Amino acid sequence: MDKLLTTKQASEYLGLSPVTLSNARYTGTGIKIPYIKMSSSVRYKQSDLDKYIETNTRNNTGENRGGKV
């Protein structure tokens, strides 16, 4: 089973501010990571965070998204 992280834990894992993740959820722009809403709680799957990191990893600034040059 995938580990579920709070917004604070997810932000620490990604090295971001919790406000950044909250704003992204609210506006639907910027960082697009799926989240789970359980009553008033928000959780992130660790595998989704890992996927976000992998998708946004670049070797140089000349790379386009998806690794296509």
DSSP file (Angstrom, degrees, kcal/mol; ACC not computed):
  #  RESIDUE AA STRUCTURE BP1 BP2  ACC     N-H-->O    O-->H-N    N-H-->O    O-->H-N    TCO  KAPPA ALPHA  PHI   PSI    X-CA   Y-CA   Z-CA
    1    1 A M              0   0    0      0, 0.0     2,-0.1     0, 0.0     0, 0.0   0.000 360.0 360.0 360.0 140.4    0.0    0.0    0.0
    2    2 A D        -     0   0    0      1,-0.1     2,-0.3    44,-0.0    43,-0.0  -0.435 360.0-114.7 -69.3 138.8    1.2    3.5   -0.9
    3    3 A K        -     0   0    0     -2,-0.1    43,-2.4     1,-0.0     2,-0.5  -0.594  27.0-142.8 -74.0 133.2    2.2    5.7    2.0
    4    4 A L  E     -A   45   0A   0     -2,-0.3     2,-0.3    41,-0.2    41,-0.2  -0.866  16.6-162.0-101.2 130.7   -0.1    8.8    2.4
    5    5 A L  E     -A   44   0A   0     39,-3.0    39,-2.6    -2,-0.5     2,-0.0  -0.857  15.5-123.8-113.9 145.3    1.5   12.0    3.4
    6    6 A T     >  -     0   0    0     -2,-0.3     4,-3.0    37,-0.2     5,-0.2  -0.244  38.8 -99.6 -70.9 170.8    0.0   15.2    4.8
    7    7 A T  H  > S+     0   0    0     35,-0.5     4,-2.6     2,-0.2     5,-0.2   0.912 126.4  50.0 -59.5 -41.9    0.5   18.5    3.0
    8    8 A K  H  > S+     0   0    0      2,-0.2     4,-2.1     1,-0.2    -1,-0.2   0.938 112.8  45.2 -63.3 -46.4    3.2   19.4    5.4
    9    9 A Q  H  > S+     0   0    0      1,-0.2     4,-2.3     2,-0.2    -2,-0.2   0.911 114.1  49.3 -63.3 -42.5    5.0   16.0    4.9
   10   10 A A  H  X S+     0   0    0     -4,-3.0     4,-2.1     1,-0.2    -1,-0.2   0.900 110.3  50.6 -64.0 -41.0    4.6   16.2    1.1
   11   11 A S  H  X>S+     0   0    0     -4,-2.6     5,-2.9    -5,-0.2     4,-1.2   0.898 111.5  47.7 -65.8 -38.8    6.0   19.8    1.1
   12   12 A E  H  <5S+     0   0    0     -4,-2.1    -2,-0.2     3,-0.2    -1,-0.2   0.899 110.4  52.8 -65.8 -40.2    9.0   18.7    3.1
   13   13 A Y  H  <5S+     0   0    0     -4,-2.3    -2,-0.2     1,-0.2    -1,-0.2   0.876 117.4  37.6 -61.2 -39.4    9.5   15.7    0.8
   14   14 A L  H  <5S-     0   0    0     -4,-2.1    -1,-0.2    -5,-0.1    -2,-0.2   0.587 110.8-119.0 -89.3 -11.9    9.5   18.0   -2.2
   15   15 A G  T  <5S+     0   0    0     -4,-1.2     2,-0.2     1,-0.3    -3,-0.2   0.835  73.2 122.2  75.3  33.1   11.4   20.8   -0.6
   16   16 A L      < -     0   0    0     -5,-2.9    -1,-0.3    -6,-0.2    -2,-0.1  -0.737  68.7 -94.7-120.6 168.9    8.5   23.2   -1.1
   17   17 A S    >>  -     0   0    0     -2,-0.2     4,-1.3     1,-0.1     3,-0.6  -0.608  28.0-127.5 -79.2 143.8    6.3   25.4    1.2
   18   18 A P  H 3> S+     0   0    0      0, 0.0     4,-2.3     0, 0.0     5,-0.2   0.841 112.0  60.8 -58.1 -31.4    3.0   23.9    2.3
   19   19 A V  H 3> S+     0   0    0      1,-0.2     4,-3.0     2,-0.2     5,-0.2   0.858  97.4  58.3 -63.9 -35.4    1.4   27.1    1.0
   20   20 A T  H <> S+     0   0    0     -3,-0.6     4,-2.0     2,-0.2    -1,-0.2   0.928 109.7  42.8 -59.9 -46.1    2.7   26.3   -2.5
   21   21 A L  H  X S+     0   0    0     -4,-1.3     4,-2.2     2,-0.2    -2,-0.2   0.897 114.5  51.0 -68.0 -40.2    0.9   22.9   -2.5
   22   22 A S  H  X S+     0   0    0     -4,-2.3     4,-2.4     1,-0.2    -2,-0.2   0.923 111.1  47.7 -62.7 -44.3   -2.2   24.5   -1.0
   23   23 A N  H  X S+     0   0    0     -4,-3.0     4,-2.9     1,-0.2     5,-0.4   0.890 109.8  53.2 -64.3 -39.1   -2.3   27.3   -3.7
   24   24 A A  H  X S+     0   0    0     -4,-2.0     4,-2.0    -5,-0.2     5,-0.2   0.899 111.1  46.7 -63.4 -40.6   -1.8   24.7   -6.4
   25   25 A R  H  < S+     0   0    0     -4,-2.2    -2,-0.2     2,-0.2    -1,-0.2   0.924 115.8  45.6 -64.6 -44.2   -4.8   22.7   -5.2
   26   26 A Y  H  < S+     0   0    0     -4,-2.4    -2,-0.2     1,-0.2    -1,-0.2   0.911 124.0  30.7 -67.9 -45.2   -6.9   25.9   -4.8
   27   27 A T  H  < S-     0   0    0     -4,-2.9    -1,-0.2     2,-0.2    -3,-0.2   0.721  93.4-134.2 -90.1 -22.4   -6.1   27.5   -8.2
   28   28 A G  S  < S+     0   0    0     -4,-2.0     2,-0.2    -5,-0.4    -3,-0.1   0.645  71.9 103.8  75.8  13.7   -5.5   24.3  -10.2
   29   29 A T        +     0   0    0     -6,-0.4     2,-0.4    -5,-0.2    -1,-0.3  -0.750  62.3  21.1-121.4 170.4   -2.3   25.9  -11.7
   30   30 A G  S    S+     0   0    0     -2,-0.2     2,-0.4    -3,-0.1    -9,-0.1  -0.604 113.5  31.3  78.9-129.0    1.4   25.4  -11.1
   31   31 A I  S    S-     0   0    0     -2,-0.4     2,-0.8   -11,-0.2    -3,-0.1  -0.502  71.2-160.9 -68.8 121.6    2.4   22.1   -9.5
   32   32 A K        +     0   0    0     -2,-0.4    -1,-0.1    20,-0.0    -2,-0.1  -0.833  27.5 149.3-111.8  95.4   -0.1   19.5  -10.6
   33   33 A I        -     0   0    0     -2,-0.8    16,-0.1   -12,-0.1    15,-0.0  -0.993  47.2-116.5-125.1 127.3    0.1   16.5   -8.2
   34   34 A P        -     0   0    0      0, 0.0    11,-0.4     0, 0.0     2,-0.3  -0.289  36.6-171.9 -60.0 146.4   -3.0   14.4   -7.5
   35   35 A Y        -     0   0    0      9,-0.1     2,-0.5   -10,-0.0     9,-0.2  -0.930  20.7-125.4-137.7 163.8   -4.3   14.5   -4.0
   36   36 A I  E     -B   43   0B   0      7,-3.4     7,-2.5    -2,-0.3     2,-0.6  -0.936  15.2-152.7-113.0 129.3   -6.8   12.7   -1.9
   37   37 A K  E     +B   42   0B   0     -2,-0.5     2,-0.6     5,-0.2     5,-0.2  -0.909  15.3 177.7-103.9 117.6   -9.5   14.5    0.0
   38   38 A M  E >   -B   41   0B   0      3,-2.9     3,-2.7    -2,-0.6     2,-0.4  -0.913  65.3 -59.0-122.5 101.7  -10.8   12.7    3.1
   39   39 A S  T 3  S-     0   0    0     -2,-0.6     0, 0.0     1,-0.3     0, 0.0  -0.490 121.0 -21.0  58.8-117.0  -13.4   14.8    4.9
   40   40 A S  T 3  S+     0   0    0     -2,-0.4    -1,-0.3    -3,-0.1     2,-0.3   0.426 122.0  96.0 -99.5   1.9  -11.4   17.9    5.7
   41   41 A S  E <   -B   38   0B   0     -3,-2.7    -3,-2.9   -35,-0.0     2,-0.4  -0.659  58.4-153.7 -94.7 147.7   -8.0   16.2    5.4
   42   42 A V  E     -B   37   0B   0     -2,-0.3   -35,-0.5    -5,-0.2     2,-0.3  -0.968  15.1-178.4-117.9 135.2   -5.8   16.2    2.3
   43   43 A R  E     -B   36   0B   0     -7,-2.5    -7,-3.4    -2,-0.4     2,-0.4  -0.970  14.2-151.3-133.1 150.0   -3.3   13.5    1.6
   44   44 A Y  E     -A    5   0A   0    -39,-2.6   -39,-3.0    -2,-0.3     2,-0.3  -0.961  21.6-123.8-118.5 136.4   -0.7   12.8   -1.2
   45   45 A K  E >>  -A    4   0A   0     -2,-0.4     4,-1.6   -11,-0.4     3,-0.5  -0.635  16.4-137.3 -75.2 134.1    0.4    9.4   -2.3
   46   46 A Q  H 3> S+     0   0    0    -43,-2.4     4,-2.5    -2,-0.3     5,-0.2   0.864 104.7  58.7 -60.6 -34.8    4.2    9.1   -2.0
   47   47 A S  H 3> S+     0   0    0    -44,-0.2     4,-2.2     1,-0.2    -1,-0.2   0.850 103.4  52.1 -64.6 -33.0    4.2    7.4   -5.4
   48   48 A D  H <> S+     0   0    0     -3,-0.5     4,-2.2     2,-0.2    -1,-0.2   0.871 109.7  49.2 -69.1 -36.2    2.6   10.5   -7.0
   49   49 A L  H  X S+     0   0    0     -4,-1.6     4,-2.4     2,-0.2    -2,-0.2   0.916 111.5  48.9 -66.9 -42.6    5.3   12.7   -5.5
   50   50 A D  H  X S+     0   0    0     -4,-2.5     4,-2.6     1,-0.2    -2,-0.2   0.901 110.7  50.7 -62.4 -40.6    8.0   10.4   -6.8
   51   51 A K  H  X S+     0   0    0     -4,-2.2     4,-2.7     2,-0.2    -1,-0.2   0.900 109.0  51.5 -63.6 -41.4    6.3   10.4  -10.2
   52   52 A Y  H  X S+     0   0    0     -4,-2.2     4,-1.7     2,-0.2    -2,-0.2   0.926 111.3  47.7 -60.9 -45.3    6.2   14.3  -10.2
   53   53 A I  H  < S+     0   0    0     -4,-2.4    -2,-0.2     1,-0.2     4,-0.2   0.937 113.7  47.2 -61.1 -47.1   10.0   14.4   -9.3
   54   54 A E  H >< S+     0   0    0     -4,-2.6     3,-1.2     1,-0.2    -2,-0.2   0.911 111.7  50.1 -61.6 -44.3   10.8   11.9  -12.0
   55   55 A T  H 3< S+     0   0    0     -4,-2.7    11,-0.5     1,-0.2    -1,-0.2   0.807 114.5  44.8 -64.9 -30.4    8.7   13.7  -14.6
   56   56 A N  T 3< S+     0   0    0     -4,-1.7     2,-0.5    -5,-0.2    -1,-0.2   0.236  83.9 115.6-102.7  13.6   10.4   17.1  -13.8
   57   57 A T    <   -     0   0    0     -3,-1.2     2,-0.3    -4,-0.2    -3,-0.0  -0.724  44.0-175.4 -84.7 129.4   14.0   15.9  -13.6
   58   58 A R        -     0   0    0     -2,-0.5     3,-0.1     1,-0.1    -2,-0.1  -0.880  31.0-151.6-123.9 154.7   16.2   17.5  -16.3
   59   59 A N  S    S-     0   0    0      1,-0.3     2,-0.3    -2,-0.3    -1,-0.1   0.699  84.8  -4.6 -93.6 -25.9   19.8   17.0  -17.4
   60   60 A N  S >  S-     0   0    0      1,-0.0     3,-1.3     0, 0.0    -1,-0.3  -0.972  73.6-102.1-159.2 168.3   20.1   20.6  -18.6
   61   61 A T  T 3  S+     0   0    0     -2,-0.3    -1,-0.0     1,-0.3     0, 0.0   0.640 112.0  68.3 -73.1 -13.3   18.1   23.7  -19.2
   62   62 A G  T 3  S+     0   0    0      2,-0.0    -1,-0.3     0, 0.0     2,-0.2   0.563  77.2 104.9 -81.8  -8.1   17.8   23.1  -22.9
   63   63 A E    <   -     0   0    0     -3,-1.3     6,-0.2     1,-0.1     2,-0.1  -0.521  63.5-141.4 -76.8 138.6   15.6   20.0  -22.4
   64   64 A N    >   -     0   0    0      4,-1.1     3,-1.8    -2,-0.2     4,-0.1  -0.419  41.6 -73.5 -83.9 169.1   11.9   20.4  -23.2
   65   65 A R  G >  S+     0   0    0      1,-0.3     3,-0.7     2,-0.2    -1,-0.2  -0.388 123.7  30.0 -61.0 142.7    9.3   18.7  -21.0
   66   66 A G  G 3  S-     0   0    0    -11,-0.5    -1,-0.3     1,-0.2     3,-0.1   0.469 125.0 -85.9  83.7   1.9    9.2   15.0  -21.6
   67   67 A G  G <  S+     0   0    0     -3,-1.8     2,-0.4     1,-0.3    -1,-0.2   0.567  86.0 139.9  78.9   8.4   12.9   14.9  -22.4
   68   68 A K    <         0   0    0     -3,-0.7    -4,-1.1     1,-0.1    -1,-0.3  -0.740 360.0 360.0 -89.8 131.8   12.4   15.8  -26.1
   69   69 A V              0   0    0     -2,-0.4    -1,-0.1    -6,-0.2    -3,-0.0   0.386 360.0 360.0-105.2 360.0   15.0   18.2  -27.6
